[in-house]
Amino acid sequence: MTKTMMLLLAVGGFSLSACASYTPNQNAAIGGLGGAAAGLAAADLADANDSVKVAAALAGAAGGAAIGSNTGARRCTYADGTPAPCPPRY
């Protein structure tokens, strides 16, 4: 890796650590943007055509939003959405 890439990764790590006090909606938005960027970057590295890049960005945004909205929430639910008891040390 080049020095520039290492610097960008370090800055990205520090910027993500500032997300600790955001609401679940804000985390979902940040996760969606990050996921879309990651999907687009992966498709671009694979030299995909434009329609694949759009699909990869949408899939990354959906995954990032789903993960981001549940980050730090510490809520457990069953598959149908009803609240469930969380396991010990969750």
Secondary structure as UniProt FT lines:
FT   HELIX           3..16
FT   HELIX           17..21
FT   HELIX           24..45
FT   TURN            46..47
FT   HELIX           50..70
FT   TURN            71..73
FT   TURN            79..80
FT   TURN            88..89
//
